[in-house]
Amino acid sequence: MSTTASEILASARLRSPDLPYAGAVTPQEAFTLLQSDPAVKLVDVRTNAERDWVGRVDVAPAQHGAVEWSTWPGGAPNPAFVAQLSGIAGKDDVILFLCRSGVRSRHAARLATENGFSHCFDILEGFEGDKDAAGHRKGVGGWCKAGLPWIGA
């Protein structure tokens, strides 16, 4: 990894030292990590419907995977989450978890860490960020608001 990537990961670990996983990165830091190291994986834990209807990140296919945290429809927890994650990322890979606003990705990073994945990071703010005063997303934080590459629905 480049010095920049090492610095980002060190900062991410220090930013949130009490987390039950490695740390948290901003969307821009996540994108920089993906650009600087082809071994870094971004795992989108939103539902397939969310990715299809709202949009998805536009990064190298070898670095991008999707494992639903909860299933659509119904929102039931995905009982195969860890097994599916194992199919796209190794236990020693740097894994960046992304969801809509940064809640499910924290849970995914925790569960992955509990199951032996040693470098799990939450992407703060998620793909769409928080709602604005009018109740809309993509304007307050998140991957989209940061102007990072994504493909619309």
C-alpha positions in Angstrom: 0.0 0.0 0.0 1.1 3.5 -0.6 2.0 5.9 2.2 -1.3 7.7 1.7 -3.2 4.5 2.2 -1.3 3.6 5.3 -1.9 7.0 6.7 -5.6 6.8 6.0 -5.9 3.4 7.7 -3.9 4.6 10.7 -6.1 7.7 11.0 -9.3 5.5 10.6 -8.1 3.3 13.5 -7.4 6.3 15.7 -10.7 8.1 14.7 -12.7 5.4 16.5 -10.5 3.5 18.9 -13.4 2.0 20.8 -15.1 0.3 17.9 -15.5 -3.4 17.7 -13.9 -3.4 14.3 -10.8 -1.8 12.8 -12.1 1.8 12.2 -14.1 4.2 10.1 -13.2 6.1 6.9 -14.9 9.0 5.2 -16.2 8.4 1.7 -13.3 10.3 0.2 -10.8 8.3 2.2 -12.5 5.1 1.0 -12.2 6.2 -2.6 -8.5 7.1 -2.1 -7.9 3.7 -0.6 -9.6 2.0 -3.5 -7.6 4.0 -6.0 -4.3 3.4 -4.2 -4.5 -0.4 -3.6 -6.2 -2.8 -5.9 -6.5 -5.4 -3.1 -8.9 -3.1 -1.0 -12.5 -4.3 -1.2 -15.7 -2.2 -1.0 -18.6 -4.3 0.1 -22.0 -2.7 -0.4 -24.4 -4.1 2.2 -27.6 -2.4 1.0 -30.3 -4.5 -0.5 -30.2 -5.5 -4.2 -33.3 -3.3 -4.6 -31.5 -0.3 -3.2 -28.6 -0.7 -5.5 -30.9 -1.2 -8.5 -33.3 1.7 -7.7 -31.0 4.2 -6.1 -27.6 3.6 -7.6 -24.3 2.1 -6.9 -20.6 3.0 -6.6 -18.6 3.1 -9.7 -15.3 1.4 -8.9 -13.3 -1.4 -10.4 -15.4 -4.6 -10.5 -12.6 -6.6 -8.8 -12.8 -4.3 -5.8 -16.6 -4.1 -5.5 -18.8 -6.7 -4.0 -22.4 -6.8 -2.7 -23.7 -8.7 0.3 -27.1 -7.8 1.6 -27.2 -7.1 5.3 -30.9 -7.6 5.3 -33.0 -9.1 2.6 -35.6 -7.5 0.3 -38.5 -7.6 0.7 -39.2 -7.8 4.4 -35.8 -6.7 5.9 -35.0 -10.0 7.5 -31.4 -10.4 8.5 -29.3 -12.2 5.8 -28.4 -15.6 7.4 -25.8 -16.2 4.8 -24.0 -12.8 5.3 -20.7 -14.2 6.5 -20.6 -17.1 4.0 -21.3 -14.6 1.1 -18.7 -12.2 2.4 -16.2 -15.1 2.4 -16.9 -15.5 -1.3 -15.7 -12.0 -2.2 -13.1 -11.1 0.4 -10.4 -12.8 2.4 -9.9 -12.7 6.1 -6.8 -10.5 5.7 -8.2 -8.1 3.1 -9.0 -4.5 3.9 -12.8 -4.4 3.6 -14.7 -1.1 3.4 -18.4 -1.6 4.2 -21.0 0.8 2.7 -24.7 1.1 3.2 -27.2 4.0 2.7 -26.3 6.2 5.7 -23.7 4.3 7.7 -25.8 2.2 10.1 -25.9 -1.3 8.5 -22.3 -0.9 7.5 -21.2 -0.6 11.1 -23.1 -3.8 12.0 -21.6 -5.6 9.0 -18.0 -4.5 10.0 -18.7 -5.7 13.6 -20.0 -9.1 12.5 -17.3 -9.6 9.9 -14.7 -8.8 12.6 -16.3 -11.3 15.0 -16.0 -13.9 12.3 -12.2 -13.5 11.7 -12.0 -10.7 9.1 -9.3 -8.6 10.6 -9.3 -5.3 8.7 -13.0 -4.1 8.6 -13.8 -0.5 8.2 -17.2 1.4 8.1 -17.6 4.1 5.5 -19.0 7.0 7.4 -22.1 8.7 6.1 -22.8 5.8 3.6 -23.9 6.1 0.0 -26.7 8.7 0.4 -25.9 10.3 3.7 -28.5 11.7 6.1 -31.8 13.3 5.2 -31.9 17.0 4.6 -34.6 19.3 6.1 -37.0 18.3 3.3 -36.4 14.6 4.0 -34.3 14.0 0.9 -30.9 12.2 0.8 -27.7 12.7 -1.3 -27.4 16.3 -0.1 -26.1 15.9 3.4 -23.0 13.7 3.5 -22.3 10.4 1.9 -20.5 9.0 -1.2 -22.8 10.9 -3.6 -22.6 14.2 -1.9 -18.8 13.9 -1.9 -19.0 13.8 -5.7 -17.4 10.4 -5.9 -18.2 8.1 -8.9 -21.5 6.4 -8.9 -24.0 5.0 -11.4 -27.6 6.1 -11.1 -30.6 3.8 -11.3 
